[in-house]
């Protein structure tokens, strides 16, 4: 499968899991729109920090 877990790095450096089984990440109106395998959606005010394709992880940072 090609889903990913999305984490956000907090200002203190800790990672918090935002969503799992994410299949789509799309920039919309200065936010990122996340959609998972089951259709759940979430908008986050963040930017990309790192994408680890082999680990199926996307790490974001707060704006």
C-alpha positions in Angstrom: 0.0 0.0 0.0 1.1 3.6 -0.5 -0.5 5.3 2.5 1.6 7.4 4.9 1.5 8.6 8.5 1.6 12.3 8.8 3.3 13.9 11.8 3.7 17.5 12.9 6.8 18.7 14.6 5.9 20.9 17.5 8.0 23.9 18.5 9.6 21.9 21.3 10.9 19.3 18.7 8.4 16.5 19.6 6.5 14.8 16.8 2.7 14.4 17.1 0.8 12.0 14.8 -1.8 13.9 12.9 -3.3 11.2 10.7 -2.6 7.8 9.4 -3.4 6.0 6.1 -3.1 9.4 4.3 -3.4 9.0 0.5 -3.6 12.7 -0.6 -1.9 15.9 0.6 -2.9 19.0 -1.4 -2.0 22.7 -0.7 -5.2 24.8 -0.4 -5.4 28.4 0.6 -2.1 28.5 2.5 -2.9 25.2 4.4 -2.5 21.5 3.6 -5.5 19.4 3.0 -5.0 15.8 4.1 -7.3 12.9 3.1 -7.0 9.4 4.4 -8.0 6.0 2.8 -11.4 6.2 4.4 -12.3 9.7 3.2 -11.6 11.5 6.5 -10.3 15.0 5.8 -8.2 17.5 7.8 -6.8 20.9 7.1 -3.5 21.9 8.8 -1.6 25.2 8.9 1.8 23.7 8.3 4.5 23.2 5.7 6.6 20.2 4.7 9.8 19.5 6.6 10.6 16.0 5.4 9.0 13.2 3.4 10.3 9.6 4.0 9.0 7.5 1.2 10.5 4.2 2.3 9.1 4.7 5.9 5.7 6.0 4.6 6.1 9.1 6.8 5.4 12.8 6.1 6.8 15.3 8.7 5.3 18.8 8.8 6.2 21.8 10.8 3.8 24.4 12.2 3.7 27.7 10.4 
